[in-house]
Amino acid sequence: MKQQENNFKFITIDHIGVYKLTLTDLDIKYWTDLVYAYQKDHPISVSKSNSNGYQSLDNLNLLKPFFPLVQLIQNTLNTITHPHINHMVNLWLNISPPLSYNHTHHHSSTFKDSLSGVIYLQTPPKSGDIIFHKSSDLNNGITLTPQPQEILFFPQSVYHSVNLNLSEGDRISLAFNFE
């Protein structure tokens, strides 16, 4: 995969930024096939923020088939941040079928400048928007409708949730944390 141009859209949420970019070179079919194969081989879901959906273990960044994706994420992150945020702590898969959603949550870290993110592989219409909540009012925030090939970076301390999947297909994403 070649280096992605820095065409990030910066979105401000309660004085906290979310970076958004479309990864035009991301091979959606390849990664979608890979994650469905992973789910087939590892059918037991981890129960964290996903309700009625599938979440893998958070160690995909350590598995060889995912190394090219880890490198793409790292290279993309390097275009927007300081080199000291360079360690991917974890990477996990979310497959959210119809009527699944993600509860409001944040990703905890002991490091001040830690970042979280998500890459979308499949996002049928009405499959669930991501909401970044204002720290002062968790009932309000900024809503983004994810698109395939889109990557978002945001501070781990930002509370976020994903609306109910009202489509007839799976929403597929891979989430990650950096320190």
Residue, then its C-alpha position, 0 to 999 in steps of 0.5 A: m500500500k502506498q503512502q496516503e496523502n494528508n487530506f484529513k478533515f478535522i472536526t471539533i467536538d467540545h474543544i477535542g478534535v476528531y480526524k477523518l480521512t478516506l483511505t482510497d487504497l484500502d482494499i475493502k473486499y480483501w479485508t472484509d473477506l479476511v475479517y469474516a474468515y477470522q470470525k468463522d475461525h474465532p466465533i466467540s465474541v468478546s463482550k465489551s461495548n457491542s450489544n448483539g454484535y461480534q467483537s474479536l479479541d483485541n490482539l489482531n495487531l499481533l497477528k501476521p495477516f493484519f500487519p499490512l493494516v497495522q502499517l497503513i494505520q501507523n503511516t496514516l497516523n504519522t501524517i497527523t501526529h507527533p512520532h511519540i504516539n507510535h505504539m499500537v496497543n491493540l486492534w479488534l474487529n466489530i461485526s454489527p449485524p442488524l439491531s446491534y449497537n455500541h453503548t456509550h464508552h471511552h477507551s482508557s489509557t495511562f498516557k495523556d496523548s493516547l489516540s483511538g480510532v476506527i476503520y470502516l469496511q462495510t457501512p450499509p445505509k442506516s447501519g448506525d452513526i457514530i456519536f462523539h459525546k460532549s464531555s459536559d453533556l453525554n446526551n449531546g455531541i457530534t454525529l458522523t455517518p461512517q463510510p467504507q474506507e473511512i478512518l477516524f482518529f480521536p483522543q481515547s478519553v472521548y466518550h462515543s457510541v454507535n446507533l442501532n443498526l437499522s439496515e439489513g446488512d452488517r456494519i464492519s469496522l476495526a478499532f484500535n488504540f495508540e500510545 
